[in-house]
Amino acid sequence: MKRSIACLIPCFNESKNLEILCKEINNNNFKHIDWYIINNGSIDVNSLEFQDIIKKYITIKNFYIFNIKKNNGYGFGIKNCFKKIAKKYDLICWTHADGQTPISDVVRAYKIYLTKTNIDLIKGIRISRKDGIVATIFTAVLNIFLTILLNR
């Protein structure tokens, strides 16, 4: 049976944020969301330590740990996890592990998705963005492109 949604959360060297991330997932758990915490080749802790930290703080049953041995960029972990789970879900999303987007926004976006019939994309906005001018310009261009592409 398909679960409604999977949320992928790639982590690279986020061991200091894992406790906060797990508590936020616990506090915003929604029974139709499966949470995939991706160890995206972290080198601040090994994969067993990564799993131990998560298992120490996570209290929900609908979460999974997906390990990537070597970091090959932000999207690599998302892409590989997506390939493994895509057939199980009607909807897959991803968010950030570093607190720039609250986990509660995933639940909020999912609820919006359930109430609308013509949604192709729900794009969040990172709060407390610390990227430089190049990333800011890239995001602006991406938003323009998506608006044109989706004709909205």
TAKAZI-V532190 format. One record per backbone hydrogen bond with DSSP energy under -1.0 kcal/mol. NH is the residue of the N-H (numbers start at 1). CO is the residue of the C=O. If there is no record, write none. Layout:
nh->[NH:NH]
co->[CO:CO]
This chain:
nh->[3:5:6:7:8:9:11:17:21:22:23:24:25:26:27:28:33:34:35:36:37:38:39:40:40:41:50:51:52:53:54:55:56:57:58:63:64:66:68:79:80:81:82:83:84:85:86:88:90:93:95:105:106:107:108:109:110:111:112:113:114:115:116:127:136:137:138:139:140:141:142:143:144:145:146:147:148:149:150:152]
co->[88:32:91:34:93:36:38:14:17:18:19:20:21:22:23:24:30:5:62:7:64:9:66:11:38:39:46:47:48:49:50:51:52:53:54:61:35:37:39:75:76:77:78:79:80:81:82:85:3:6:8:102:103:103:104:105:106:107:108:109:110:111:112:100:132:133:134:135:136:137:138:139:140:141:142:143:144:145:146:147]
